[in-house]
């Protein structure tokens, strides 16, 4: 059976998936499986991005990066649930972050 894409899921399905991923991440962390834990954390962020409205994020605006206090991201443009731009004070290399990683 092929897994359903986050973009095809309803809100309740996304919330259920996030809960399941959080449980898997917790177990991976308890077992010391650092890489697996990181993968689940990324999947959680991506699933959460689909619960947000991309229109709430504006090009040219600066947002703090969730989980990375004191670091900021300036959005050049939004494509789906990804904000493309660069980290302030960084190497100015363009990158994409899920909008769930950005906070005002």
Secondary structure, DSSP 8 states (H G I E B T S, - for coil): -----GGG--HHHHHHHHHHHHHHHHHHHHTT-HHHHHHHHHHHHHHHHTTS-GGGS-TT-EEEETTSTT-EEEEEEEETTEEEEEETTTT---EEEEGGGEE-
